[in-house]
Amino acid sequence: MPKSQLLKLENTRIKSNQQCLNHNPKRKSNSRREKSVKTVQPATITTVDPKPIYKPKPMHLKVEGYYEANGELEFVTSGDLIEMLLLCCIIMVHTSRLQYQFTSLLRMIGHSIYEATASANHSFRGTLTHTLKWAAKLPNCWIRLTRITVKIHRPMLRATDMELWDIALHCEKMKTQCELLSSDALWRLWTISKHSTSIGVHRRNVAAIRIQLRTRGITVTPDSEMVIKIPHTAVARKREIKLILRGMLNLG
């Protein structure tokens, strides 16, 4: 077929199919499309020298207080608030000194009763923890703290308990170590091992302690259920016998 006929056939097919993408006049290729890119110039930023801001220095106001010495009140001043609260029964402190957390102090004497007075008609009475929270909310003013009752919390950590705790955790020859301890120490070692060691270590310690207690004629252990038979001819009452036995076994 000659080329002229092929062109005529192609034109007729194009006219019959107007959706042909190859000859769509509205379609533009990316190569012919002109992209106009605008150059953006950075904006000029004018810097202004900031004015100097006045920052007040923190106030280091001393604490004034009175403590009892030979039945008389002695005046003392110090910069350590914690030392003054532990020493004095009456102190004068500025509220700017109460904006901190006194965790160690509150753990020791946080349940002591104090009375805080800001003015004649503005006072608060409660534990030291609540008193310091109340005083910290007041504006800049002086507060008088008066100690009413003292309740000091001291952790029950004796030197013997620390030694038994070390034995319960790190001792490898438990049987030999139990032979050197007294019966009261073995009883205490049982309790410390129960609260401070894992299940496997506690079982090992308990086996050695039970053997040593039985060699000394003691069959009662802290985890055993005791059954005490009191004869009907006993003069003491049952409650008194229980208290005596509880005190002998240090059950509290």
Buried (B, 14 or more C-beta within 10 A) or exposed (E): EEEEEEEEEEEEEEEEEEEEEEEEEEEEEEEEEEEEEEEEEEEEEEEEEEEEEEEEEEEEBBBBBBBEEEEEEEEBEBEEBBBBBBBBBBBBBBBBBBEEEBEEBBEBBBBBBBBBBBEEEEBBBBBBBBBBEBBBEBEEEBBBBBBEEEEEEEEEEEEEBEBBBEBBBEBEEBEEBBEEBEEEBBBBBBBBBBEBBEEEBBEBBBEBBBEBBEEEEEEEBBEEEEEEEEEEEEEEEEEEEEEEEEEEEEEE
